Every structure is written in structure tokens, then in C-alpha cells.
């Protein structure tokens, strides 16, 4: 494979990866980190206000009863679904139009309390008041609210705590003046036609599941879950009892997937509503739950990267520096593998003048014999310079690592920024990393094509495509690519010097050696006469 083919193929692979091939989802919107807050507004156009908890990961809309009527999980952290106008009001059109945005509850209500015999009916009116305790504590990773309403003489109090840096919601429910047990409704995954609905009984051997039409009741569950097939754009809703709360779950499959959780009048639940994706589930403590998630090979690599990052953080205490050390470690591991590609590239550069000579020699000779002769000379040149075109394939060795790292960092929730970066999981809001990225990659291209200016000019434009990726990549990934490229440049410079030294004498021998036909003729002329 010729060097000039590598960058276009890499660009094509990158575009397929990031444009949705393999279910990675659409590219993100440029934007800055979103400061989590509560927004009080008339969201649905009905009488009364709604209360929106907004963050980098999701926008969750509550009504006055503490029921979730809009649950918008963001495909890319930091995407600004809600935009603040100059007059201080908000534009919710992206959420209300729902073009390309998933509302997990899809017109239904999550966290609704139901017991129609006791007068608790989510479809009927209730006496409500504005929630109390609306607060946001970024250091503690909390957004809190207390909702209270009365219906049929029964009072329901919900204490809700969202965590802006992950998809978990703590839900404490108190029902007074009513039955000993009530139902909490958890519809979810609004765009999924047929999600997997399962529950794992405490002490059970395996999960009980329903998919398609039908219902199933599982008593005393360890967890209950609605899940799409795992991917970057898949979603999950998971319920875990807390503080000794006994939950009996009725699972409903099909397009109206639903978990009906029978809970005591005083209950404590942990609810996960977000991506059905390995890194978020791991950080939220769900990957150890039996039968919930099985990582694929890329997921296994991602888990290794995450665990290594966590171990490094214990010693370093700064996520930005952790990524720097991680980059150095990964490049050290890949150093021997990349050596073959570096030597192939260096030998190709040394051979360029002779390749051009051969191509020039046969440029006007298109007949089959001339083409065969040209190929024969090229093959002989490869042998003289010990050049193996197959070595170019080692260029693709870093791509699986880059893909796993991209998936890991874009989904990893950092509790701090680095230098001017507010969050390593979202793009650089000032685009400085993108500029550095472009400069560094142009430098790498120059090192690889320094003896072929035409190739440099032909391939430089490709980095305009890569520049767009740099603008949309999580900042942590861009840091990795920049540092890895800088190390690669240093490695290539060392290899260039070694190869030029090795091939200097080879070139002289090749230039001085007589052509094979002349040698045969010489032997015929020097033969003794009879």
C-alpha cells in the first residue's frame, strides 16, 4: 500500500466512525460546558409551571407533582438543547420539536404514584404547590427538589436528587393517609419499539425477562431494567431498591415498555435513566449487577483504560495529567509496533527520487511489456532497499486504541477540568486545542513527506476534515491525539536518521552496479574463442 493512500483511508474511517456508522450517533453541536441549574417555566403550555433540571448530560422536566414529563438524554455531553435568550428567557424549541432528540418517557410520566382504589391517579387532577428546596450544589454533584401534592385525601411527598455528572436519580417517596403500598410507574425508552424488560430477584439464579407483548411479575427485585441493545445512542432505565426497600416489579414488554414498581408507602430508590453504555454504567456502579451488561472486545479495552485512569488518578490527583501519563504509557506500549510503519515510511521517502526516475522512464510507454518491465524494476528497487509495502498496514494499529479511548473519554464523567478546559469530556470551548491539533498534524505530515513536496501539498488539505473532528472531539481525546502525535514525530525523526544511514551505502551500490543485461552481454563477449 502506498503512503499517499493512507490518509484518505484514515479520513474515511474517521468519518464513518463519527457520522453514525456502528451506532456512534451524530456529531455534536459546538458549545461550552453547561452549568447545571433549575429552570422554572411554563414548558408544556398547560396551566402551572414546570421545573427543568439541566446539565451537560440531560434535561429533565418535572411537573408540580414531581412526575417526569420530559426526559431528554444528550447524545453528546454539553449539547445545548435549551438556549438562553438575551432577555433572560429560554428557547425550548429543540426539546418541544424533538427533532433528533429522544424523550425517554415519550408523552408518558415517570415517577408517577398510582393506586386508583385509594384515589391516587396520575390522570386526574391533584392539589399541588410549588416544589421546595430547589438547589444545585456542583461540588457535591447534586440537584435537589422536594415535590408535594394531595389527591383523594392522600398526601405524596417526593424528595428528588439528580446528579449532574451521571444519570442517577435518588428518589425518596412518602405516602401519608393512604395505603401501605403504592405503585411507582417507570415508562421509558420512548423511541424503542421493543426494549428488553427484565428484573433480577434477590437471591435469584438469573434475570427474568419479557420482550414483546406480555407481562411478568418478579418479587423482591435486586434491580429492574428497560434496555435497548448497547451502543453509544442506546438508552436504559434501571431501578435499584435502597435502604432495605422491598420492590415487587411488574414488567410490561412491547412498544409501551413499562416497569410498575410496587413499593412501601415510605420507599427509597435509586433510578438510572440514561445511556445503555458501558462507561456510564461502570461509573454508576451497575456493571457488577448480574445479567445487566456484557462488554464487547472494545468495551473490555475501554474498561482497562478506565481502571488504569482511576489508578493513576489516585497518585496524580489531576485528570488532565492522568491523560498525559496515559498517552505516554500507551505510546510506549505501541512503540515497537509503530517502528515497522516508521521504517516503511522512511524507506519510502529515501526511495522517492528513484521511484520518480522509473515512473518518468515509462510514463509514455503504456504497452503491456513496458508496464511489466516497470513493475520488475520497481520490485527490484524494493528488494535493493529492503522495502516491504505490507508494513504500511501497521498504520492502522493505533485506530482500535483511539476508538476505545474516544468512547471512554466521551462517556467518562470527570469531576474537574484541566487548565482552561472546564470538562475533558466535551470539546474545547475556545478551540485552542483544535489549532494545536492542526499544527501538530501538519508537522507530522511534513516529517513523513519531507522529500516529496507534491505529496505534502496533496495530503495537507485532508487535515481540514480532521480539523472538524478536533472541534467536536472531547477535549481529553484531542489532548491524547496531540501528545501521541508529538511522540510519533519524535519517533519518526529518529527512524529517518537510522534508515538514511542504513540506505546510504545501499544507494551507492545500486547506482554503481551494472545492469543485468549488460552483465550477460559481457560474459558472452569475454568467452574464449575456439
Order of alpha helices (4+ residues) and beta strands (2+ residues): alpha-beta-beta-beta-beta-beta-beta-alpha-beta-beta-beta-beta-beta-beta-beta-beta-beta-beta-beta-beta-beta-beta-beta-alpha-alpha-alpha-alpha-alpha-alpha-alpha-alpha-alpha-alpha
